[in-house]
């Protein structure tokens, strides 16, 4: 008997693991940092529509977090 679970017998997430890892990093680390950076540096450099850009970056991060949470909820309900 092996200690590993075959890929098709695990929890039925609707996001593949590689995509989950990428989205987790982008949504929970990169986008918030990018938003803070643009918010801080944008006005100094005269970037037009800084508030709209920052709001869009943060909204994209929330969307990605929602996809991750939806995948987790589906897996937990399928137990």
mmCIF file of the N, C-alpha and C atoms, coordinates in Angstrom:
data_MODEL
# 
_entry.id   MODEL 
# 
loop_
_atom_site.group_PDB 
_atom_site.id 
_atom_site.type_symbol 
_atom_site.label_atom_id 
_atom_site.label_alt_id 
_atom_site.label_comp_id 
_atom_site.label_asym_id 
_atom_site.label_entity_id 
_atom_site.label_seq_id 
_atom_site.pdbx_PDB_ins_code 
_atom_site.Cartn_x 
_atom_site.Cartn_y 
_atom_site.Cartn_z 
_atom_site.occupancy 
_atom_site.B_iso_or_equiv 
_atom_site.pdbx_formal_charge 
_atom_site.auth_seq_id 
_atom_site.auth_comp_id 
_atom_site.auth_asym_id 
_atom_site.auth_atom_id 
_atom_site.pdbx_PDB_model_num 
ATOM 1   N N  . UNK A 1 1  ? 0.834   -1.175 0.000   1.00 0.00 ? 1  UNK A N  1 
ATOM 2   C CA . UNK A 1 1  ? 0.000   0.000  0.000   1.00 0.00 ? 1  UNK A CA 1 
ATOM 3   C C  . UNK A 1 1  ? 0.882   1.243  0.000   1.00 0.00 ? 1  UNK A C  1 
ATOM 4   N N  . UNK A 1 2  ? 0.481   2.229  -0.785  1.00 0.00 ? 2  UNK A N  1 
ATOM 5   C CA . UNK A 1 2  ? 1.299   3.439  -0.880  1.00 0.00 ? 2  UNK A CA 1 
ATOM 6   C C  . UNK A 1 2  ? 0.693   4.545  -0.032  1.00 0.00 ? 2  UNK A C  1 
ATOM 7   N N  . UNK A 1 3  ? 1.518   5.521  0.291   1.00 0.00 ? 3  UNK A N  1 
ATOM 8   C CA . UNK A 1 3  ? 1.063   6.663  1.074   1.00 0.00 ? 3  UNK A CA 1 
ATOM 9   C C  . UNK A 1 3  ? 0.489   7.773  0.202   1.00 0.00 ? 3  UNK A C  1 
ATOM 10  N N  . UNK A 1 4  ? 0.610   7.665  -1.079  1.00 0.00 ? 4  UNK A N  1 
ATOM 11  C CA . UNK A 1 4  ? 0.128   8.726  -1.958  1.00 0.00 ? 4  UNK A CA 1 
ATOM 12  C C  . UNK A 1 4  ? -1.262  8.401  -2.477  1.00 0.00 ? 4  UNK A C  1 
ATOM 13  N N  . UNK A 1 5  ? -2.028  9.433  -2.720  1.00 0.00 ? 5  UNK A N  1 
ATOM 14  C CA . UNK A 1 5  ? -3.375  9.278  -3.271  1.00 0.00 ? 5  UNK A CA 1 
ATOM 15  C C  . UNK A 1 5  ? -3.299  9.564  -4.761  1.00 0.00 ? 5  UNK A C  1 
ATOM 16  N N  . UNK A 1 6  ? -3.766  8.650  -5.598  1.00 0.00 ? 6  UNK A N  1 
ATOM 17  C CA . UNK A 1 6  ? -3.765  8.933  -7.027  1.00 0.00 ? 6  UNK A CA 1 
ATOM 18  C C  . UNK A 1 6  ? -4.543  10.204 -7.324  1.00 0.00 ? 6  UNK A C  1 
ATOM 19  N N  . UNK A 1 7  ? -4.142  10.893 -8.370  1.00 0.00 ? 7  UNK A N  1 
ATOM 20  C CA . UNK A 1 7  ? -4.712  12.195 -8.697  1.00 0.00 ? 7  UNK A CA 1 
ATOM 21  C C  . UNK A 1 7  ? -6.228  12.150 -8.864  1.00 0.00 ? 7  UNK A C  1 
ATOM 22  N N  . UNK A 1 8  ? -6.754  11.089 -9.431  1.00 0.00 ? 8  UNK A N  1 
ATOM 23  C CA . UNK A 1 8  ? -8.190  11.019 -9.691  1.00 0.00 ? 8  UNK A CA 1 
ATOM 24  C C  . UNK A 1 8  ? -8.999  10.616 -8.456  1.00 0.00 ? 8  UNK A C  1 
ATOM 25  N N  . UNK A 1 9  ? -8.353  10.218 -7.340  1.00 0.00 ? 9  UNK A N  1 
ATOM 26  C CA . UNK A 1 9  ? -9.076  9.810  -6.145  1.00 0.00 ? 9  UNK A CA 1 
ATOM 27  C C  . UNK A 1 9  ? -9.084  10.876 -5.059  1.00 0.00 ? 9  UNK A C  1 
ATOM 28  N N  . UNK A 1 10 ? -8.453  12.010 -5.297  1.00 0.00 ? 10 UNK A N  1 
ATOM 29  C CA . UNK A 1 10 ? -8.434  13.072 -4.299  1.00 0.00 ? 10 UNK A CA 1 
ATOM 30  C C  . UNK A 1 10 ? -9.743  13.834 -4.293  1.00 0.00 ? 10 UNK A C  1 
ATOM 31  N N  . UNK A 1 11 ? -9.739  14.927 -3.583  1.00 0.00 ? 11 UNK A N  1 
ATOM 32  C CA . UNK A 1 11 ? -10.924 15.779 -3.556  1.00 0.00 ? 11 UNK A CA 1 
ATOM 33  C C  . UNK A 1 11 ? -11.180 16.334 -4.954  1.00 0.00 ? 11 UNK A C  1 
ATOM 34  N N  . UNK A 1 12 ? -12.435 16.451 -5.325  1.00 0.00 ? 12 UNK A N  1 
ATOM 35  C CA . UNK A 1 12 ? -12.758 16.914 -6.681  1.00 0.00 ? 12 UNK A CA 1 
ATOM 36  C C  . UNK A 1 12 ? -12.736 18.442 -6.818  1.00 0.00 ? 12 UNK A C  1 
ATOM 37  N N  . UNK A 1 13 ? -11.586 19.038 -6.691  1.00 0.00 ? 13 UNK A N  1 
ATOM 38  C CA . UNK A 1 13 ? -11.463 20.483 -6.913  1.00 0.00 ? 13 UNK A CA 1 
ATOM 39  C C  . UNK A 1 13 ? -11.724 20.771 -8.380  1.00 0.00 ? 13 UNK A C  1 
ATOM 40  N N  . UNK A 1 14 ? -12.341 21.915 -8.682  1.00 0.00 ? 14 UNK A N  1 
ATOM 41  C CA . UNK A 1 14 ? -12.541 22.239 -10.080 1.00 0.00 ? 14 UNK A CA 1 
ATOM 42  C C  . UNK A 1 14 ? -11.403 23.062 -10.640 1.00 0.00 ? 14 UNK A C  1 
ATOM 43  N N  . UNK A 1 15 ? -10.406 23.389 -9.811  1.00 0.00 ? 15 UNK A N  1 
ATOM 44  C CA . UNK A 1 15 ? -9.174  24.009 -10.288 1.00 0.00 ? 15 UNK A CA 1 
ATOM 45  C C  . UNK A 1 15 ? -8.056  22.983 -10.187 1.00 0.00 ? 15 UNK A C  1 
ATOM 46  N N  . UNK A 1 16 ? -7.314  22.752 -11.254 1.00 0.00 ? 16 UNK A N  1 
ATOM 47  C CA . UNK A 1 16 ? -6.153  21.868 -11.141 1.00 0.00 ? 16 UNK A CA 1 
ATOM 48  C C  . UNK A 1 16 ? -5.129  22.454 -10.161 1.00 0.00 ? 16 UNK A C  1 
ATOM 49  N N  . UNK A 1 17 ? -4.333  21.611 -9.543  1.00 0.00 ? 17 UNK A N  1 
ATOM 50  C CA . UNK A 1 17 ? -3.394  22.059 -8.519  1.00 0.00 ? 17 UNK A CA 1 
ATOM 51  C C  . UNK A 1 17 ? -2.425  23.115 -9.038  1.00 0.00 ? 17 UNK A C  1 
ATOM 52  N N  . UNK A 1 18 ? -1.910  22.951 -10.249 1.00 0.00 ? 18 UNK A N  1 
ATOM 53  C CA . UNK A 1 18 ? -0.945  23.926 -10.781 1.00 0.00 ? 18 UNK A CA 1 
ATOM 54  C C  . UNK A 1 18 ? -1.603  25.300 -10.939 1.00 0.00 ? 18 UNK A C  1 
ATOM 55  N N  . UNK A 1 19 ? -2.867  25.322 -11.367 1.00 0.00 ? 19 UNK A N  1 
ATOM 56  C CA . UNK A 1 19 ? -3.568  26.591 -11.527 1.00 0.00 ? 19 UNK A CA 1 
ATOM 57  C C  . UNK A 1 19 ? -3.896  27.185 -10.162 1.00 0.00 ? 19 UNK A C  1 
ATOM 58  N N  . UNK A 1 20 ? -4.270  26.345 -9.213  1.00 0.00 ? 20 UNK A N  1 
ATOM 59  C CA . UNK A 1 20 ? -4.538  26.799 -7.855  1.00 0.00 ? 20 UNK A CA 1 
ATOM 60  C C  . UNK A 1 20 ? -3.303  27.481 -7.263  1.00 0.00 ? 20 UNK A C  1 
ATOM 61  N N  . UNK A 1 21 ? -2.137  26.865 -7.430  1.00 0.00 ? 21 UNK A N  1 
ATOM 62  C CA . UNK A 1 21 ? -0.908  27.432 -6.876  1.00 0.00 ? 21 UNK A CA 1 
ATOM 63  C C  . UNK A 1 21 ? -0.580  28.792 -7.497  1.00 0.00 ? 21 UNK A C  1 
ATOM 64  N N  . UNK A 1 22 ? -0.765  28.892 -8.809  1.00 0.00 ? 22 UNK A N  1 
ATOM 65  C CA . UNK A 1 22 ? -0.497  30.163 -9.496  1.00 0.00 ? 22 UNK A CA 1 
ATOM 66  C C  . UNK A 1 22 ? -1.480  31.229 -9.037  1.00 0.00 ? 22 UNK A C  1 
ATOM 67  N N  . UNK A 1 23 ? -2.775  30.901 -9.031  1.00 0.00 ? 23 UNK A N  1 
ATOM 68  C CA . UNK A 1 23 ? -3.788  31.872 -8.637  1.00 0.00 ? 23 UNK A CA 1 
ATOM 69  C C  . UNK A 1 23 ? -3.631  32.287 -7.178  1.00 0.00 ? 23 UNK A C  1 
ATOM 70  N N  . UNK A 1 24 ? -3.249  31.345 -6.336  1.00 0.00 ? 24 UNK A N  1 
ATOM 71  C CA . UNK A 1 24 ? -3.041  31.669 -4.927  1.00 0.00 ? 24 UNK A CA 1 
ATOM 72  C C  . UNK A 1 24 ? -1.919  32.695 -4.780  1.00 0.00 ? 24 UNK A C  1 
ATOM 73  N N  . UNK A 1 25 ? -0.830  32.492 -5.479  1.00 0.00 ? 25 UNK A N  1 
ATOM 74  C CA . UNK A 1 25 ? 0.285   33.423 -5.390  1.00 0.00 ? 25 UNK A CA 1 
ATOM 75  C C  . UNK A 1 25 ? -0.092  34.783 -5.978  1.00 0.00 ? 25 UNK A C  1 
ATOM 76  N N  . UNK A 1 26 ? -0.721  34.770 -7.158  1.00 0.00 ? 26 UNK A N  1 
ATOM 77  C CA . UNK A 1 26 ? -1.090  36.025 -7.819  1.00 0.00 ? 26 UNK A CA 1 
ATOM 78  C C  . UNK A 1 26 ? -2.150  36.767 -7.008  1.00 0.00 ? 26 UNK A C  1 
ATOM 79  N N  . UNK A 1 27 ? -3.207  36.057 -6.604  1.00 0.00 ? 27 UNK A N  1 
ATOM 80  C CA . UNK A 1 27 ? -4.327  36.706 -5.948  1.00 0.00 ? 27 UNK A CA 1 
ATOM 81  C C  . UNK A 1 27 ? -4.072  37.128 -4.516  1.00 0.00 ? 27 UNK A C  1 
ATOM 82  N N  . UNK A 1 28 ? -3.279  36.359 -3.796  1.00 0.00 ? 28 UNK A N  1 
ATOM 83  C CA . UNK A 1 28 ? -3.088  36.637 -2.382  1.00 0.00 ? 28 UNK A CA 1 
ATOM 84  C C  . UNK A 1 28 ? -1.773  37.344 -2.060  1.00 0.00 ? 28 UNK A C  1 
ATOM 85  N N  . UNK A 1 29 ? -0.846  37.396 -2.992  1.00 0.00 ? 29 UNK A N  1 
ATOM 86  C CA . UNK A 1 29 ? 0.432   38.054 -2.717  1.00 0.00 ? 29 UNK A CA 1 
ATOM 87  C C  . UNK A 1 29 ? 0.740   39.151 -3.739  1.00 0.00 ? 29 UNK A C  1 
ATOM 88  N N  . UNK A 1 30 ? 0.769   38.791 -5.006  1.00 0.00 ? 30 UNK A N  1 
ATOM 89  C CA . UNK A 1 30 ? 1.242   39.733 -6.025  1.00 0.00 ? 30 UNK A CA 1 
ATOM 90  C C  . UNK A 1 30 ? 0.301   40.917 -6.239  1.00 0.00 ? 30 UNK A C  1 
ATOM 91  N N  . UNK A 1 31 ? -0.992  40.656 -6.459  1.00 0.00 ? 31 UNK A N  1 
ATOM 92  C CA . UNK A 1 31 ? -1.916  41.753 -6.760  1.00 0.00 ? 31 UNK A CA 1 
ATOM 93  C C  . UNK A 1 31 ? -2.059  42.758 -5.611  1.00 0.00 ? 31 UNK A C  1 
ATOM 94  N N  . UNK A 1 32 ? -2.176  42.317 -4.358  1.00 0.00 ? 32 UNK A N  1 
ATOM 95  C CA . UNK A 1 32 ? -2.210  43.326 -3.287  1.00 0.00 ? 32 UNK A CA 1 
ATOM 96  C C  . UNK A 1 32 ? -0.934  44.164 -3.218  1.00 0.00 ? 32 UNK A C  1 
ATOM 97  N N  . UNK A 1 33 ? 0.211   43.531 -3.436  1.00 0.00 ? 33 UNK A N  1 
ATOM 98  C CA . UNK A 1 33 ? 1.467   44.290 -3.440  1.00 0.00 ? 33 UNK A CA 1 
ATOM 99  C C  . UNK A 1 33 ? 1.527   45.252 -4.622  1.00 0.00 ? 33 UNK A C  1 
ATOM 100 N N  . UNK A 1 34 ? 1.074   44.800 -5.780  1.00 0.00 ? 34 UNK A N  1 
ATOM 101 C CA . UNK A 1 34 ? 1.054   45.667 -6.958  1.00 0.00 ? 34 UNK A CA 1 
ATOM 102 C C  . UNK A 1 34 ? 0.107   46.847 -6.743  1.00 0.00 ? 34 UNK A C  1 
ATOM 103 N N  . UNK A 1 35 ? -1.057  46.591 -6.163  1.00 0.00 ? 35 UNK A N  1 
ATOM 104 C CA . UNK A 1 35 ? -2.001  47.668 -5.887  1.00 0.00 ? 35 UNK A CA 1 
ATOM 105 C C  . UNK A 1 35 ? -1.427  48.702 -4.939  1.00 0.00 ? 35 UNK A C  1 
ATOM 106 N N  . UNK A 1 36 ? -0.771  48.247 -3.887  1.00 0.00 ? 36 UNK A N  1 
ATOM 107 C CA . UNK A 1 36 ? -0.148  49.177 -2.937  1.00 0.00 ? 36 UNK A CA 1 
ATOM 108 C C  . UNK A 1 36 ? 0.964   49.980 -3.606  1.00 0.00 ? 36 UNK A C  1 
ATOM 109 N N  . UNK A 1 37 ? 1.725   49.325 -4.462  1.00 0.00 ? 37 UNK A N  1 
ATOM 110 C CA . UNK A 1 37 ? 2.807   50.014 -5.168  1.00 0.00 ? 37 UNK A CA 1 
ATOM 111 C C  . UNK A 1 37 ? 2.262   51.094 -6.098  1.00 0.00 ? 37 UNK A C  1 
ATOM 112 N N  . UNK A 1 38 ? 1.255   50.738 -6.895  1.00 0.00 ? 38 UNK A N  1 
ATOM 113 C CA . UNK A 1 38 ? 0.668   51.707 -7.825  1.00 0.00 ? 38 UNK A CA 1 
ATOM 114 C C  . UNK A 1 38 ? 0.021   52.857 -7.061  1.00 0.00 ? 38 UNK A C  1 
ATOM 115 N N  . UNK A 1 39 ? -0.636  52.545 -5.952  1.00 0.00 ? 39 UNK A N  1 
ATOM 116 C CA . UNK A 1 39 ? -1.270  53.575 -5.135  1.00 0.00 ? 39 UNK A CA 1 
ATOM 117 C C  . UNK A 1 39 ? -0.237  54.544 -4.560  1.00 0.00 ? 39 UNK A C  1 
ATOM 118 N N  . UNK A 1 40 ? 0.924   54.027 -4.205  1.00 0.00 ? 40 UNK A N  1 
ATOM 119 C CA . UNK A 1 40 ? 1.969   54.861 -3.616  1.00 0.00 ? 40 UNK A CA 1 
ATOM 120 C C  . UNK A 1 40 ? 2.748   55.653 -4.650  1.00 0.00 ? 40 UNK A C  1 
ATOM 121 N N  . UNK A 1 41 ? 3.094   55.031 -5.741  1.00 0.00 ? 41 UNK A N  1 
ATOM 122 C CA . UNK A 1 41 ? 4.007   55.634 -6.702  1.00 0.00 ? 41 UNK A CA 1 
ATOM 123 C C  . UNK A 1 41 ? 3.271   56.328 -7.848  1.00 0.00 ? 41 UNK A C  1 
ATOM 124 N N  . UNK A 1 42 ? 2.058   55.891 -8.161  1.00 0.00 ? 42 UNK A N  1 
ATOM 125 C CA . UNK A 1 42 ? 1.313   56.457 -9.288  1.00 0.00 ? 42 UNK A CA 1 
ATOM 126 C C  . UNK A 1 42 ? 1.172   57.961 -9.255  1.00 0.00 ? 42 UNK A C  1 
ATOM 127 N N  . UNK A 1 43 ? 0.696   58.544 -8.152  1.00 0.00 ? 43 UNK A N  1 
ATOM 128 C CA . UNK A 1 43 ? 0.553   59.998 -8.120  1.00 0.00 ? 43 UNK A CA 1 
ATOM 129 C C  . UNK A 1 43 ? 1.887   60.749 -8.207  1.00 0.00 ? 43 UNK A C  1 
ATOM 130 N N  . UNK A 1 44 ? 2.919   60.173 -7.647  1.00 0.00 ? 44 UNK A N  1 
ATOM 131 C CA . UNK A 1 44 ? 4.235   60.825 -7.690  1.00 0.00 ? 44 UNK A CA 1 
ATOM 132 C C  . UNK A 1 44 ? 4.737   60.951 -9.122  1.00 0.00 ? 44 UNK A C  1 
ATOM 133 N N  . UNK A 1 45 ? 4.487   59.927 -9.933  1.00 0.00 ? 45 UNK A N  1 
ATOM 134 C CA . UNK A 1 45 ? 4.933   59.915 -11.310 1.00 0.00 ? 45 UNK A CA 1 
ATOM 135 C C  . UNK A 1 45 ? 3.888   60.464 -12.279 1.00 0.00 ? 45 UNK A C  1 
ATOM 136 N N  . UNK A 1 46 ? 2.774   60.936 -11.776 1.00 0.00 ? 46 UNK A N  1 
ATOM 137 C CA . UNK A 1 46 ? 1.756   61.535 -12.623 1.00 0.00 ? 46 UNK A CA 1 
ATOM 138 C C  . UNK A 1 46 ? 0.959   60.519 -13.426 1.00 0.00 ? 46 UNK A C  1 
ATOM 139 N N  . UNK A 1 47 ? 0.827   59.313 -12.913 1.00 0.00 ? 47 UNK A N  1 
ATOM 140 C CA . UNK A 1 47 ? 0.062   58.278 -13.597 1.00 0.00 ? 47 UNK A CA 1 
ATOM 141 C C  . UNK A 1 47 ? -1.417  58.663 -13.580 1.00 0.00 ? 47 UNK A C  1 
ATOM 142 N N  . UNK A 1 48 ? -2.040  58.777 -14.754 1.00 0.00 ? 48 UNK A N  1 
ATOM 143 C CA . UNK A 1 48 ? -3.449  59.170 -14.773 1.00 0.00 ? 48 UNK A CA 1 
ATOM 144 C C  . UNK A 1 48 ? -4.347  58.023 -14.300 1.00 0.00 ? 48 UNK A C  1 
ATOM 145 N N  . UNK A 1 49 ? -5.455  58.379 -13.677 1.00 0.00 ? 49 UNK A N  1 
ATOM 146 C CA . UNK A 1 49 ? -6.473  57.415 -13.233 1.00 0.00 ? 49 UNK A CA 1 
ATOM 147 C C  . UNK A 1 49 ? -5.917  56.392 -12.238 1.00 0.00 ? 49 UNK A C  1 
ATOM 148 N N  . UNK A 1 50 ? -5.053  56.834 -11.352 1.00 0.00 ? 50 UNK A N  1 
ATOM 149 C CA . UNK A 1 50 ? -4.441  55.928 -10.390 1.00 0.00 ? 50 UNK A CA 1 
ATOM 150 C C  . UNK A 1 50 ? -5.488  55.211 -9.538  1.00 0.00 ? 50 UNK A C  1 
ATOM 151 N N  . UNK A 1 51 ? -6.491  55.935 -9.076  1.00 0.00 ? 51 UNK A N  1 
ATOM 152 C CA . UNK A 1 51 ? -7.516  55.306 -8.229  1.00 0.00 ? 51 UNK A CA 1 
ATOM 153 C C  . UNK A 1 51 ? -8.260  54.207 -8.982  1.00 0.00 ? 51 UNK A C  1 
ATOM 154 N N  . UNK A 1 52 ? -8.582  54.437 -10.237 1.00 0.00 ? 52 UNK A N  1 
ATOM 155 C CA . UNK A 1 52 ? -9.283  53.422 -11.033 1.00 0.00 ? 52 UNK A CA 1 
ATOM 156 C C  . UNK A 1 52 ? -8.399  52.197 -11.262 1.00 0.00 ? 52 UNK A C  1 
ATOM 157 N N  . UNK A 1 53 ? -7.129  52.415 -11.495 1.00 0.00 ? 53 UNK A N  1 
ATOM 158 C CA . UNK A 1 53 ? -6.201  51.309 -11.715 1.00 0.00 ? 53 UNK A CA 1 
ATOM 159 C C  . UNK A 1 53 ? -6.072  50.468 -10.444 1.00 0.00 ? 53 UNK A C  1 
ATOM 160 N N  . UNK A 1 54 ? -5.901  51.131 -9.305  1.00 0.00 ? 54 UNK A N  1 
ATOM 161 C CA . UNK A 1 54 ? -5.751  50.423 -8.031  1.00 0.00 ? 54 UNK A CA 1 
ATOM 162 C C  . UNK A 1 54 ? -7.030  49.652 -7.693  1.00 0.00 ? 54 UNK A C  1 
ATOM 163 N N  . UNK A 1 55 ? -8.182  50.272 -7.903  1.00 0.00 ? 55 UNK A N  1 
ATOM 164 C CA . UNK A 1 55 ? -9.445  49.584 -7.636  1.00 0.00 ? 55 UNK A CA 1 
ATOM 165 C C  . UNK A 1 55 ? -9.590  48.345 -8.509  1.00 0.00 ? 55 UNK A C  1 
ATOM 166 N N  . UNK A 1 56 ? -9.194  48.446 -9.769  1.00 0.00 ? 56 UNK A N  1 
ATOM 167 C CA . UNK A 1 56 ? -9.260  47.301 -10.684 1.00 0.00 ? 56 UNK A CA 1 
ATOM 168 C C  . UNK A 1 56 ? -8.313  46.186 -10.242 1.00 0.00 ? 56 UNK A C  1 
ATOM 169 N N  . UNK A 1 57 ? -7.120  46.536 -9.815  1.00 0.00 ? 57 UNK A N  1 
ATOM 170 C CA . UNK A 1 57 ? -6.156  45.535 -9.346  1.00 0.00 ? 57 UNK A CA 1 
ATOM 171 C C  . UNK A 1 57 ? -6.706  44.805 -8.122  1.00 0.00 ? 57 UNK A C  1 
ATOM 172 N N  . UNK A 1 58 ? -7.253  45.572 -7.166  1.00 0.00 ? 58 UNK A N  1 
ATOM 173 C CA . UNK A 1 58 ? -7.807  44.939 -5.960  1.00 0.00 ? 58 UNK A CA 1 
ATOM 174 C C  . UNK A 1 58 ? -9.030  44.088 -6.281  1.00 0.00 ? 58 UNK A C  1 
ATOM 175 N N  . UNK A 1 59 ? -9.871  44.555 -7.208  1.00 0.00 ? 59 UNK A N  1 
ATOM 176 C CA . UNK A 1 59 ? -11.058 43.775 -7.595  1.00 0.00 ? 59 UNK A CA 1 
ATOM 177 C C  . UNK A 1 59 ? -10.648 42.465 -8.258  1.00 0.00 ? 59 UNK A C  1 
ATOM 178 N N  . UNK A 1 60 ? -9.609  42.488 -9.059  1.00 0.00 ? 60 UNK A N  1 
ATOM 179 C CA . UNK A 1 60 ? -9.109  41.267 -9.680  1.00 0.00 ? 60 UNK A CA 1 
ATOM 180 C C  . UNK A 1 60 ? -8.596  40.288 -8.627  1.00 0.00 ? 60 UNK A C  1 
ATOM 181 N N  . UNK A 1 61 ? -7.932  40.803 -7.603  1.00 0.00 ? 61 UNK A N  1 
ATOM 182 C CA . UNK A 1 61 ? -7.481  39.950 -6.505  1.00 0.00 ? 61 UNK A CA 1 
ATOM 183 C C  . UNK A 1 61 ? -8.641  39.303 -5.769  1.00 0.00 ? 61 UNK A C  1 
ATOM 184 N N  . UNK A 1 62 ? -9.732  40.051 -5.562  1.00 0.00 ? 62 UNK A N  1 
ATOM 185 C CA . UNK A 1 62 ? -10.918 39.500 -4.902  1.00 0.00 ? 62 UNK A CA 1 
ATOM 186 C C  . UNK A 1 62 ? -11.569 38.435 -5.781  1.00 0.00 ? 62 UNK A C  1 
ATOM 187 N N  . UNK A 1 63 ? -11.614 38.671 -7.089  1.00 0.00 ? 63 UNK A N  1 
ATOM 188 C CA . UNK A 1 63 ? -12.167 37.686 -8.010  1.00 0.00 ? 63 UNK A CA 1 
ATOM 189 C C  . UNK A 1 63 ? -11.383 36.379 -7.962  1.00 0.00 ? 63 UNK A C  1 
ATOM 190 N N  . UNK A 1 64 ? -10.075 36.475 -7.964  1.00 0.00 ? 64 UNK A N  1 
ATOM 191 C CA . UNK A 1 64 ? -9.233  35.280 -7.887  1.00 0.00 ? 64 UNK A CA 1 
ATOM 192 C C  . UNK A 1 64 ? -9.439  34.563 -6.554  1.00 0.00 ? 64 UNK A C  1 
ATOM 193 N N  . UNK A 1 65 ? -9.510  35.322 -5.460  1.00 0.00 ? 65 UNK A N  1 
ATOM 194 C CA . UNK A 1 65 ? -9.758  34.705 -4.154  1.00 0.00 ? 65 UNK A CA 1 
ATOM 195 C C  . UNK A 1 65 ? -11.111 33.989 -4.142  1.00 0.00 ? 65 UNK A C  1 
ATOM 196 N N  . UNK A 1 66 ? -12.108 34.562 -4.815  1.00 0.00 ? 66 UNK A N  1 
ATOM 197 C CA . UNK A 1 66 ? -13.412 33.915 -4.914  1.00 0.00 ? 66 UNK A CA 1 
ATOM 198 C C  . UNK A 1 66 ? -13.359 32.613 -5.675  1.00 0.00 ? 66 UNK A C  1 
ATOM 199 N N  . UNK A 1 67 ? -12.577 32.567 -6.730  1.00 0.00 ? 67 UNK A N  1 
ATOM 200 C CA . UNK A 1 67 ? -12.412 31.319 -7.487  1.00 0.00 ? 67 UNK A CA 1 
ATOM 201 C C  . UNK A 1 67 ? -11.742 30.247 -6.633  1.00 0.00 ? 67 UNK A C  1 
ATOM 202 N N  . UNK A 1 68 ? -10.743 30.638 -5.875  1.00 0.00 ? 68 UNK A N  1 
ATOM 203 C CA . UNK A 1 68 ? -10.061 29.691 -4.995  1.00 0.00 ? 68 UNK A CA 1 
ATOM 204 C C  . UNK A 1 68 ? -11.026 29.187 -3.921  1.00 0.00 ? 68 UNK A C  1 
ATOM 205 N N  . UNK A 1 69 ? -11.787 30.096 -3.321  1.00 0.00 ? 69 UNK A N  1 
ATOM 206 C CA . UNK A 1 69 ? -12.742 29.703 -2.282  1.00 0.00 ? 69 UNK A CA 1 
ATOM 207 C C  . UNK A 1 69 ? -13.848 28.817 -2.854  1.00 0.00 ? 69 UNK A C  1 
ATOM 208 N N  . UNK A 1 70 ? -14.300 29.105 -4.061  1.00 0.00 ? 70 UNK A N  1 
ATOM 209 C CA . UNK A 1 70 ? -15.322 28.272 -4.690  1.00 0.00 ? 70 UNK A CA 1 
ATOM 210 C C  . UNK A 1 70 ? -14.834 26.866 -4.949  1.00 0.00 ? 70 UNK A C  1 
ATOM 211 N N  . UNK A 1 71 ? -13.599 26.750 -5.375  1.00 0.00 ? 71 UNK A N  1 
ATOM 212 C CA . UNK A 1 71 ? -13.024 25.434 -5.602  1.00 0.00 ? 71 UNK A CA 1 
ATOM 213 C C  . UNK A 1 71 ? -12.913 24.654 -4.293  1.00 0.00 ? 71 UNK A C  1 
ATOM 214 N N  . UNK A 1 72 ? -12.505 25.324 -3.239  1.00 0.00 ? 72 UNK A N  1 
ATOM 215 C CA . UNK A 1 72 ? -12.395 24.673 -1.924  1.00 0.00 ? 72 UNK A CA 1 
ATOM 216 C C  . UNK A 1 72 ? -13.759 24.265 -1.407  1.00 0.00 ? 72 UNK A C  1 
ATOM 217 N N  . UNK A 1 73 ? -14.759 25.123 -1.557  1.00 0.00 ? 73 UNK A N  1 
ATOM 218 C CA . UNK A 1 73 ? -16.104 24.803 -1.078  1.00 0.00 ? 73 UNK A CA 1 
ATOM 219 C C  . UNK A 1 73 ? -16.684 23.596 -1.826  1.00 0.00 ? 73 UNK A C  1 
ATOM 220 N N  . UNK A 1 74 ? -16.461 23.536 -3.132  1.00 0.00 ? 74 UNK A N  1 
ATOM 221 C CA . UNK A 1 74 ? -16.945 22.397 -3.927  1.00 0.00 ? 74 UNK A CA 1 
ATOM 222 C C  . UNK A 1 74 ? -16.315 21.107 -3.430  1.00 0.00 ? 74 UNK A C  1 
ATOM 223 N N  . UNK A 1 75 ? -15.033 21.146 -3.149  1.00 0.00 ? 75 UNK A N  1 
ATOM 224 C CA . UNK A 1 75 ? -14.343 19.939 -2.673  1.00 0.00 ? 75 UNK A CA 1 
ATOM 225 C C  . UNK A 1 75 ? -14.877 19.510 -1.309  1.00 0.00 ? 75 UNK A C  1 
ATOM 226 N N  . UNK A 1 76 ? -15.117 20.471 -0.422  1.00 0.00 ? 76 UNK A N  1 
ATOM 227 C CA . UNK A 1 76 ? -15.616 20.116 0.916   1.00 0.00 ? 76 UNK A CA 1 
ATOM 228 C C  . UNK A 1 76 ? -17.032 19.566 0.859   1.00 0.00 ? 76 UNK A C  1 
ATOM 229 N N  . UNK A 1 77 ? -17.866 20.096 -0.034  1.00 0.00 ? 77 UNK A N  1 
ATOM 230 C CA . UNK A 1 77 ? -19.236 19.613 -0.159  1.00 0.00 ? 77 UNK A CA 1 
ATOM 231 C C  . UNK A 1 77 ? -19.301 18.237 -0.834  1.00 0.00 ? 77 UNK A C  1 
ATOM 232 N N  . UNK A 1 78 ? -18.261 17.878 -1.560  1.00 0.00 ? 78 UNK A N  1 
ATOM 233 C CA . UNK A 1 78 ? -18.251 16.608 -2.267  1.00 0.00 ? 78 UNK A CA 1 
ATOM 234 C C  . UNK A 1 78 ? -17.727 15.459 -1.417  1.00 0.00 ? 78 UNK A C  1 
ATOM 235 N N  . UNK A 1 79 ? -17.360 15.714 -0.189  1.00 0.00 ? 79 UNK A N  1 
ATOM 236 C CA . UNK A 1 79 ? -16.810 14.674 0.697   1.00 0.00 ? 79 UNK A CA 1 
ATOM 237 C C  . UNK A 1 79 ? -17.805 13.583 0.946   1.00 0.00 ? 79 UNK A C  1 
# 
